[in-house]
């Protein structure tokens, strides 16, 4: 890429006309500005001169009043690049003396290296799954629990004397998958806890959970499956279906997003039958709100290894980062805007913060394991 091409690329980014390939090119240029050893002076010329040229070309666009509350990050990506990343002074919105991103992100925080999950057996024995090898982990009666080559926990066998196990995936962990004895598969996100029997007996199958989990329930019409949220005692009745449950204690609300099949959500006040593509939110006061055209990709992106926010406020985003990266979050600014961002989860926290900063609506600094939201 040569100098004039870089300027034209920045124009496309800030106008919102860039293609996916051009957005990728821009990110590479953005990273080159941050890493001195990544700068190709032969092609791009002097870095300071290119910065000045881009700023002059885009100043009329950047001076306009910013758009509405919900902003797609790539439409204003050049704003951060021109006024925030290349220098220490903001030429619009009156912000001054913000340190360069390279200084504020000096203490970066990597993505979790493992699940750090703890399995507690019926006899109280605890197994640290990261350090446990593949193969059989325990035998509980006639039920075997094993860890397969993919790192998933698998129960097999049956026994009339089942006991309860608890699987905890703490903050700062990668998601973990588990297959119960009945064939039901569950993916657990960082900060999730699941309690379940080693084998199911009687007329129902019942598990208890908190945090975020995705269920693919093995169908058995003679033995209905129930998920009890220990966060707010909501009960979800299913037969055979796939759905996502989000019930973190710090969030207060519970959200159920149905991908396939049918579920009935029972609260202390009401019951609601759900159909595929719907999302039900149970508020802390017991009221429910049904969304009939839910964004299924947003609800299940974490299971596919992605952060995906589609019109999320900054507290929602930072809560997700807090659980996944096991960080502390502080606020020095009240940010009212909504954001859209999509990025893999296997990157340092600075990569997502970088995307959010490209809107020029919010900025951050990293100090140890503490991330502070600044305006």
C-alpha positions as CSV (number, residue, x, y, z in Angstrom):
1,X,0.0,0.0,0.0
2,X,1.3,3.4,-1.0
3,X,0.7,6.8,0.6
4,X,-2.2,7.9,-1.6
5,X,-3.8,4.5,-1.2
6,X,-3.6,4.8,2.5
7,X,-5.3,8.2,2.4
8,X,-8.1,6.9,0.2
9,X,-8.6,3.9,2.5
10,X,-9.0,6.2,5.5
11,X,-11.6,8.1,3.5
12,X,-13.6,5.0,2.9
13,X,-13.4,3.9,6.5
14,X,-14.7,7.2,7.8
15,X,-17.5,7.4,5.3
16,X,-18.6,3.8,6.0
17,X,-18.1,2.6,2.4
18,X,-15.2,0.3,3.0
19,X,-15.5,-3.4,2.2
20,X,-14.6,-6.2,4.6
21,X,-11.2,-6.6,2.8
22,X,-10.5,-2.8,3.1
23,X,-11.4,-2.8,6.8
24,X,-8.8,-5.6,7.2
25,X,-6.3,-3.5,5.3
26,X,-7.1,-0.5,7.6
27,X,-6.5,-2.6,10.7
28,X,-3.1,-3.6,9.4
29,X,-2.3,0.1,8.7
30,X,-3.5,1.0,12.2
31,X,-1.3,-1.6,13.8
32,X,1.7,-0.4,11.8
33,X,1.2,3.1,13.3
34,X,1.4,1.5,16.7
35,X,4.5,-0.6,16.1
36,X,7.5,1.3,14.8
37,X,9.2,-1.8,13.5
38,X,6.2,-2.6,11.3
39,X,6.3,0.7,9.4
40,X,7.4,0.5,5.7
41,X,8.8,3.9,5.0
42,X,9.8,3.0,1.4
43,X,6.1,2.4,0.5
44,X,4.3,4.8,2.8
45,X,6.9,7.5,3.2
46,X,7.5,9.4,6.4
47,X,5.0,8.4,9.1
48,X,4.4,12.0,10.4
49,X,3.8,13.3,6.9
50,X,1.2,10.6,6.2
51,X,-0.5,11.4,9.5
52,X,-0.7,15.1,8.6
53,X,-2.0,14.3,5.1
54,X,-4.7,12.0,6.4
55,X,-5.8,14.5,9.0
56,X,-6.0,17.3,6.4
57,X,-8.0,15.2,4.0
58,X,-10.5,14.0,6.7
59,X,-10.8,17.1,8.9
60,X,-14.0,18.2,7.2
61,X,-15.6,14.9,7.8
62,X,-14.4,14.6,11.4
63,X,-15.6,18.1,12.2
64,X,-19.2,17.2,11.5
65,X,-21.6,16.5,14.4
66,X,-21.2,12.8,15.3
67,X,-24.0,10.4,14.3
68,X,-26.7,8.9,16.5
69,X,-26.5,6.7,19.6
70,X,-25.8,3.4,17.9
71,X,-22.6,3.5,15.8
72,X,-20.9,0.8,13.8
73,X,-17.2,1.0,14.8
74,X,-15.9,1.0,11.3
75,X,-17.8,4.1,10.2
76,X,-15.7,6.2,12.5
77,X,-12.6,4.2,12.7
78,X,-10.5,6.9,11.1
79,X,-11.5,9.3,13.8
80,X,-9.4,7.5,16.4
81,X,-6.6,7.0,13.9
82,X,-6.4,10.6,12.9
83,X,-7.0,12.3,16.2
84,X,-6.4,9.8,18.9
85,X,-3.8,7.3,17.8
86,X,-1.5,9.5,15.7
87,X,-1.2,12.2,18.3
88,X,-2.0,13.3,21.9
89,X,-4.5,16.1,21.0
90,X,-8.1,15.6,19.8
91,X,-9.1,18.1,17.1
92,X,-12.8,17.5,17.6
93,X,-15.0,17.3,20.7
94,X,-12.5,19.4,22.7
95,X,-10.5,16.5,24.2
96,X,-6.9,17.2,25.1
97,X,-3.9,15.5,26.6
98,X,-5.1,11.9,26.3
99,X,-2.0,9.7,26.3
100,X,-1.3,7.8,23.1
101,X,-2.8,4.3,23.0
102,X,0.6,2.7,23.0
103,X,1.1,4.2,26.5
104,X,-2.4,3.5,27.8
105,X,-2.3,-0.1,26.6
106,X,1.3,-0.8,27.7
107,X,0.2,-3.5,30.2
108,X,-1.9,-5.6,27.9
109,X,-3.9,-8.7,29.1
110,X,-3.8,-11.9,27.1
111,X,-6.7,-14.1,26.4
112,X,-7.2,-17.1,28.8
113,X,-4.9,-20.0,28.0
114,X,-7.2,-22.7,29.4
115,X,-10.6,-23.3,31.1
116,X,-9.3,-23.5,34.7
117,X,-12.4,-25.4,35.5
118,X,-13.0,-27.4,38.7
119,X,-15.1,-30.5,38.8
120,X,-16.4,-31.5,42.2
121,X,-17.5,-35.1,42.5
122,X,-20.3,-36.4,44.7
123,X,-17.8,-37.4,47.5
124,X,-16.4,-33.9,47.6
125,X,-13.2,-34.7,45.6
126,X,-12.2,-31.8,43.4
127,X,-10.4,-32.3,40.0
128,X,-8.6,-29.4,38.4
129,X,-9.3,-30.1,34.7
130,X,-6.5,-28.0,33.3
131,X,-3.9,-30.2,35.0
132,X,-5.8,-33.5,34.5
133,X,-4.8,-35.7,31.6
134,X,-7.1,-37.1,29.0
135,X,-8.9,-40.3,29.8
136,X,-10.9,-41.5,32.7
137,X,-11.1,-39.0,35.6
138,X,-13.3,-40.8,38.0
139,X,-15.7,-43.8,38.4
140,X,-18.9,-43.0,40.4
141,X,-20.8,-46.2,40.8
142,X,-21.3,-47.5,37.2
143,X,-20.9,-44.0,35.7
144,X,-17.6,-43.0,34.2
145,X,-16.5,-39.4,33.8
146,X,-13.7,-38.8,31.3
147,X,-11.9,-36.0,29.5
148,X,-11.5,-36.5,25.8
149,X,-8.9,-35.2,23.4
150,X,-10.9,-32.1,22.7
151,X,-10.9,-31.2,26.4
152,X,-14.6,-32.0,26.8
153,X,-16.0,-33.7,29.9
154,X,-18.0,-36.8,29.0
155,X,-20.2,-38.9,31.3
156,X,-21.2,-42.5,30.3
157,X,-22.9,-45.4,31.8
158,X,-25.9,-45.7,34.2
159,X,-26.5,-46.3,37.9
160,X,-29.5,-46.4,40.1
161,X,-27.5,-44.6,42.8
162,X,-26.5,-41.4,41.1
163,X,-24.8,-38.5,42.9
164,X,-24.6,-34.8,42.1
165,X,-21.5,-33.3,40.5
166,X,-20.7,-29.6,40.1
167,X,-18.6,-28.1,37.3
168,X,-17.3,-24.5,37.8
169,X,-15.7,-22.5,35.0
170,X,-14.2,-19.4,36.8
171,X,-13.6,-16.0,35.4
172,X,-10.6,-15.8,33.2
173,X,-11.4,-19.2,31.5
174,X,-12.1,-20.5,28.0
175,X,-15.5,-22.1,27.6
176,X,-15.8,-25.8,28.4
177,X,-18.1,-28.4,26.9
178,X,-19.7,-31.3,28.9
179,X,-21.8,-34.3,27.7
180,X,-24.1,-35.6,30.4
181,X,-25.0,-39.3,30.8
182,X,-28.2,-38.9,28.8
183,X,-26.4,-37.4,25.8
184,X,-27.3,-33.8,26.5
185,X,-24.4,-31.5,25.6
186,X,-23.8,-28.2,27.4
187,X,-21.2,-25.5,26.7
188,X,-20.3,-23.3,29.7
189,X,-18.9,-19.8,29.5
190,X,-16.4,-18.2,31.9
191,X,-18.1,-17.5,35.2
192,X,-20.7,-20.4,34.8
193,X,-21.5,-23.1,37.3
194,X,-23.5,-26.3,36.6
195,X,-24.8,-28.8,39.1
196,X,-26.2,-32.1,37.7
197,X,-26.7,-35.8,38.6
198,X,-24.3,-38.4,37.3
199,X,-27.3,-40.3,36.0
200,X,-31.0,-39.4,35.6
201,X,-33.8,-41.3,37.2
202,X,-37.6,-40.9,37.7
203,X,-39.9,-38.8,35.5
204,X,-37.6,-35.9,34.9
205,X,-34.1,-34.7,34.3
206,X,-33.0,-31.6,36.2
207,X,-29.9,-29.5,36.4
208,X,-29.1,-26.2,38.1
209,X,-26.9,-23.5,36.6
210,X,-25.8,-19.9,36.9
211,X,-23.8,-17.8,34.4
212,X,-24.0,-18.5,30.7
213,X,-24.5,-21.9,29.1
214,X,-25.7,-23.3,25.7
215,X,-27.8,-26.5,25.9
216,X,-28.4,-29.1,23.2
217,X,-30.8,-31.4,25.1
218,X,-31.1,-35.1,24.2
219,X,-34.8,-35.7,23.4
220,X,-36.7,-38.0,25.7
221,X,-40.5,-37.4,25.9
222,X,-40.8,-39.8,28.8
223,X,-38.3,-37.8,30.9
224,X,-38.6,-34.0,30.4
225,X,-35.5,-31.9,31.0
226,X,-35.5,-28.8,33.3
227,X,-32.9,-26.1,33.8
228,X,-33.2,-24.2,37.1
229,X,-31.4,-20.9,37.3
230,X,-30.0,-20.4,40.8
231,X,-29.7,-16.7,40.0
232,X,-33.4,-16.0,40.2
233,X,-35.0,-19.4,40.6
234,X,-36.5,-19.3,37.0
235,X,-37.3,-22.8,35.7
236,X,-36.9,-23.7,32.0
237,X,-38.8,-26.9,30.8
238,X,-37.7,-28.5,27.6
239,X,-38.0,-31.8,25.7
240,X,-35.4,-31.8,22.9
241,X,-34.1,-28.5,21.8
242,X,-31.1,-26.0,21.6
243,X,-31.1,-22.8,23.6
244,X,-28.8,-20.3,25.3
245,X,-29.3,-19.2,28.9
246,X,-27.6,-16.1,30.3
247,X,-28.0,-15.6,34.0
248,X,-25.1,-13.9,35.6
249,X,-25.6,-12.7,39.2
250,X,-24.0,-9.3,38.5
251,X,-26.4,-8.7,35.6
252,X,-29.5,-9.5,37.6
253,X,-31.7,-10.4,34.6
254,X,-32.0,-13.8,32.9
255,X,-32.1,-14.2,29.1
256,X,-33.2,-17.3,27.3
257,X,-32.6,-17.4,23.5
258,X,-34.2,-20.3,21.7
259,X,-32.4,-21.7,18.6
260,X,-34.6,-24.8,17.9
261,X,-37.4,-26.8,19.4
262,X,-39.6,-25.3,22.2
263,X,-39.2,-24.4,25.8
264,X,-41.4,-23.0,28.6
265,X,-39.9,-20.5,30.9
266,X,-41.6,-20.5,34.4
267,X,-41.1,-17.6,36.8
268,X,-42.7,-17.0,40.2
269,X,-45.3,-14.9,38.4
270,X,-45.9,-16.4,35.0
271,X,-45.1,-19.0,32.3
272,X,-44.1,-18.3,28.7
273,X,-43.9,-20.7,25.9
274,X,-41.1,-19.9,23.5
275,X,-40.6,-20.6,19.8
276,X,-37.3,-20.7,17.7
277,X,-35.8,-17.3,17.1
278,X,-37.3,-15.8,20.2
279,X,-35.5,-14.3,23.3
280,X,-37.1,-13.9,26.7
281,X,-35.8,-11.6,29.3
282,X,-36.8,-12.1,33.0
283,X,-36.2,-8.9,35.0
284,X,-35.2,-8.7,38.6
285,X,-38.8,-7.6,39.5
286,X,-40.2,-10.8,38.0
287,X,-41.6,-9.1,34.8
288,X,-40.8,-10.7,31.4
289,X,-40.2,-9.3,28.0
290,X,-40.4,-11.4,24.8
291,X,-38.4,-10.5,21.7
292,X,-39.7,-12.4,18.6
293,X,-36.8,-11.7,16.2
294,X,-33.7,-12.2,18.4
295,X,-30.2,-12.0,17.1
296,X,-29.2,-15.7,17.4
297,X,-25.7,-15.0,16.3
298,X,-25.1,-12.4,19.0
299,X,-26.6,-14.7,21.7
300,X,-24.4,-17.7,20.7
301,X,-21.2,-16.1,19.4
302,X,-19.3,-16.8,22.6
303,X,-19.8,-20.6,21.9
304,X,-18.1,-20.1,18.5
305,X,-15.2,-18.2,20.0
306,X,-16.3,-14.7,19.2
307,X,-17.2,-11.5,21.0
308,X,-20.2,-10.1,19.2
309,X,-22.0,-7.0,20.5
310,X,-24.9,-5.6,18.4
311,X,-26.0,-2.4,20.0
312,X,-24.6,-3.1,23.5
313,X,-23.9,-0.5,26.1
314,X,-20.5,-0.1,27.6
315,X,-21.4,-1.7,30.9
316,X,-22.6,-4.9,29.1
317,X,-19.4,-5.0,27.1
318,X,-17.1,-4.5,30.1
319,X,-19.0,-7.1,32.1
320,X,-18.3,-9.6,29.4
321,X,-14.6,-8.7,29.3
322,X,-14.4,-8.7,33.1
323,X,-15.6,-12.3,33.2
324,X,-13.6,-13.6,30.3
325,X,-10.2,-11.9,31.0
326,X,-10.7,-11.9,34.8
327,X,-10.1,-8.2,35.1
328,X,-11.3,-5.3,37.3
329,X,-13.2,-2.5,35.6
330,X,-13.4,1.1,36.8
331,X,-15.4,4.0,35.3
332,X,-14.2,7.5,35.0
333,X,-16.8,8.4,32.4
334,X,-20.6,7.9,31.9
335,X,-20.8,6.5,28.3
336,X,-24.4,6.4,27.0
337,X,-23.7,5.3,23.5
338,X,-24.3,1.8,22.1
339,X,-21.7,-0.1,20.2
340,X,-21.3,-2.8,17.6
341,X,-18.2,-5.0,17.6
342,X,-17.2,-8.4,16.4
343,X,-13.8,-10.0,17.1
344,X,-12.3,-13.4,18.0
345,X,-12.0,-14.2,21.7
346,X,-8.4,-15.5,21.4
347,X,-6.9,-12.0,21.3
348,X,-5.5,-9.7,24.0
349,X,-8.1,-7.4,25.6
350,X,-6.5,-4.4,23.8
351,X,-7.7,-5.7,20.4
352,X,-11.4,-5.2,21.4
353,X,-10.7,-2.0,23.3
354,X,-9.0,-0.8,20.1
355,X,-12.1,-1.4,18.1
356,X,-14.2,0.5,20.6
357,X,-11.8,3.4,20.6
358,X,-12.1,3.7,16.9
359,X,-15.6,5.2,17.4
360,X,-14.0,8.1,19.4
361,X,-16.8,7.8,21.9
362,X,-14.9,6.0,24.6
363,X,-11.3,5.3,25.6
364,X,-9.5,3.1,28.0
365,X,-6.3,2.6,30.0
366,X,-4.9,-0.7,31.3
367,X,-3.1,-0.8,34.6
368,X,-2.1,-4.3,35.7
369,X,-5.4,-6.3,35.6
370,X,-7.5,-3.1,35.9
371,X,-9.2,-1.5,32.8
372,X,-10.5,2.0,33.3
373,X,-13.2,3.5,31.0
374,X,-12.4,7.1,30.2
375,X,-14.1,9.5,27.8
